[in-house]
Amino acid sequence: MISVVIPVLNEEGRLRELLDCLDGMKGSFEVIVVDGGSMDGTREVASGRARVVECARGRAVQMNRGAELAARDVLFFLHADCLPEKEAFIEIEELMKEPGVVGGALRYDVADKSLLYRNHVFWSRLRARLTGIYLGDHGIFVRRSVFDRVGGFPPIPLMEDVALCRRLKEEGRLVQAKSRIWASTRRFKNQGFVRTVLQMWANRLLFWLGVPPERLARFYGDAR
């Protein structure tokens, strides 16, 4: 029932861990890895364990390409550094049986149990639940028919997840699953916690105010 689409770029180590995680998942699903031109062993890691395709670099472009090739009714977009809980796909299948539900996301979490990160997780979950706007590392899922109807992810360098959720909310209800997804904290560790959080909130605010994603990307520094 579910097509798992994983956009990657030089994610050899993380992808191996993710594919091991998916091997233990329950439910019916296929895995499509969309590579944006990796220079490491990413494609070799995925070969034989998933359908591997190549396309132009860019997370939105890569996810749209994966969706084009998907054979299932529900699309689940998964970042290489995020690990869903074992029962997540079973819950998604049940949620998608509810009338009016067009998609949603898993319950965001991180492994770090420090007060700093627990506070971050609390506010991230609350914001998502109140606004119905989910981010890529929340594990967004959507009906294939609805995804096609809204035109997929807009081909922008960032904020593609926010833009998609805005479109989906016009089509029906987005829900937050109980199953968790464990997101990596590598960006926080590499760039600093406070700087990363402020940057994320600033990007969302400026995007909401109408600043073009292309302009934001010049300051974001996340070449994807």
C-alpha positions in Angstrom: 0.0 0.0 0.0 2.9 2.4 0.7 5.7 3.7 -1.5 8.6 4.9 0.5 10.5 7.6 -1.3 14.0 8.5 0.0 15.9 11.4 -1.6 19.6 11.1 -1.0 22.9 12.9 -1.7 26.1 11.4 -0.2 24.3 9.5 2.5 26.2 6.2 2.4 26.4 5.7 6.2 23.0 7.0 7.1 21.2 5.2 4.3 22.6 1.8 5.4 21.2 2.3 8.9 17.8 3.4 7.4 17.6 0.4 5.1 18.3 -1.9 8.0 15.5 -0.2 9.9 13.1 -0.6 7.0 13.9 -4.3 6.8 12.3 -4.7 10.2 9.2 -2.6 9.4 5.7 -4.2 9.3 3.3 -3.7 6.5 3.2 -3.7 2.7 5.6 -1.3 1.1 8.2 -0.6 -1.6 11.3 1.5 -1.3 12.5 3.9 -3.9 15.9 5.6 -3.4 16.3 8.7 -5.6 20.0 9.8 -5.8 20.9 13.4 -6.7 24.4 12.7 -7.8 26.2 11.2 -4.9 30.0 10.9 -5.0 30.3 8.3 -2.3 28.9 4.7 -2.1 25.3 5.7 -1.6 24.0 4.0 -4.8 26.0 0.8 -4.0 24.5 0.7 -0.5 21.0 0.9 -1.9 21.5 -1.5 -4.8 19.7 -4.7 -4.3 17.8 -3.4 -1.3 15.6 -0.8 -3.0 14.8 0.6 -6.4 17.5 3.1 -7.2 17.0 5.9 -9.7 19.1 9.0 -10.4 17.9 12.5 -11.3 18.9 16.2 -11.0 19.9 17.3 -7.6 17.4 19.0 -5.3 15.2 17.4 -2.6 11.9 18.5 -4.1 12.9 17.4 -7.6 14.1 14.0 -6.3 11.0 13.3 -4.3 8.8 14.2 -7.2 10.8 11.8 -9.4 10.3 9.1 -6.8 6.6 9.7 -6.7 6.4 9.4 -10.5 7.8 5.9 -10.2 5.8 4.8 -7.2 3.3 1.9 -7.6 1.4 2.2 -4.4 -1.6 4.3 -3.2 0.1 6.1 -0.4 3.4 8.0 -0.7 5.7 8.3 2.4 8.6 10.7 2.0 11.6 9.8 4.2 14.9 11.6 4.8 17.9 9.3 5.0 18.8 10.4 8.5 15.3 9.6 10.0 14.2 6.3 11.4 10.5 5.4 11.7 9.1 3.2 14.4 8.4 -0.4 13.5 4.6 -0.1 13.5 4.5 3.2 11.6 3.4 1.8 8.3 0.6 -0.2 9.8 -0.7 2.9 11.5 -0.5 4.9 8.3 -2.6 2.3 6.5 -5.3 2.6 9.3 -5.2 6.4 9.3 -5.7 6.6 5.5 -8.9 4.6 5.9 -10.5 7.6 7.7 -12.8 9.8 5.5 -11.4 13.1 4.7 -7.8 12.3 5.6 -5.5 13.1 2.7 -2.2 12.7 4.6 -0.1 13.6 7.6 3.1 12.8 9.3 4.6 10.8 12.1 5.4 12.1 15.6 8.7 13.8 15.5 11.3 12.8 18.1 15.1 12.8 18.6 17.3 10.4 20.6 18.9 13.1 22.7 17.0 13.2 26.0 18.5 16.4 27.3 16.2 19.2 28.5 17.3 21.3 25.5 16.2 18.8 23.0 13.0 17.7 24.8 11.9 21.3 24.8 12.6 21.5 21.0 10.6 18.3 20.4 7.7 19.5 22.5 7.3 22.8 20.6 7.9 21.1 17.2 5.1 18.6 17.8 2.8 21.3 19.1 3.4 23.6 16.2 2.8 20.8 13.7 -0.4 19.6 15.4 -1.9 23.1 15.7 -0.9 24.3 12.2 -1.2 21.1 10.2 2.2 22.0 8.6 4.8 19.2 8.8 8.4 19.2 7.9 10.4 16.7 5.9 12.0 15.1 9.0 8.5 14.4 10.4 7.9 11.7 7.7 5.2 13.1 5.5 2.7 10.7 4.0 0.0 11.5 1.4 -2.5 9.8 -0.9 -0.9 9.4 -4.3 -4.0 10.8 -6.0 -4.1 13.9 -3.9 -0.3 14.4 -4.3 -0.7 14.3 -8.1 -3.7 16.6 -8.0 -1.9 19.4 -6.2 1.1 19.0 -8.5 3.5 17.4 -6.0 6.3 19.3 -4.3 7.0 22.7 -5.8 10.5 22.7 -7.4 12.0 25.1 -4.9 15.4 24.8 -3.0 13.8 24.6 0.4 10.5 25.0 2.3 9.0 22.4 -0.2 7.5 20.5 2.7 5.7 23.6 4.1 4.5 24.5 0.6 3.1 21.0 0.0 1.3 20.9 3.3 -0.4 24.2 2.5 -1.7 22.7 -0.7 -2.8 19.5 1.0 -4.8 21.3 3.6 -7.0 22.7 0.9 -7.8 19.1 -0.2 -8.6 17.6 3.2 -7.4 16.8 6.7 -3.8 16.2 7.7 -3.2 14.1 10.8 -0.3 13.4 13.2 0.3 9.7 13.8 1.2 8.3 17.2 4.1 6.4 15.8 7.3 8.2 16.2 10.1 9.0 13.7 13.6 9.5 15.1 15.3 12.4 13.4 19.0 13.0 13.4 20.4 15.9 15.4 23.5 16.3 13.2 22.5 19.7 11.9 22.1 20.9 15.5 25.5 19.4 16.5 27.3 20.8 13.4 25.8 24.3 13.4 24.9 24.8 17.0 21.5 24.3 18.6 20.5 27.9 19.1 21.6 29.0 15.7 19.9 26.1 14.0 16.5 26.6 15.8 16.6 30.4 15.2 17.4 29.8 11.5 14.6 27.3 11.1 12.0 29.6 12.7 13.3 32.6 10.8 13.0 30.7 7.5 9.4 29.7 8.2 8.5 33.3 9.2 10.1 34.8 6.1 8.6 32.3 3.8 5.1 33.0 5.4 5.8 36.7 4.7 6.4 36.0 1.1 10.2 35.9 0.8 11.1 33.7 -2.2 12.7 30.3 -1.2 15.5 30.9 -3.6 16.5 34.0 -1.6 16.2 32.1 1.7 18.4 29.3 0.3 21.3 31.7 -0.2 21.4 32.3 3.5 20.3 28.8 4.7 23.5 27.1 3.5 21.9 23.7 3.0 22.8 22.7 -0.5 20.5 19.7 -1.2 
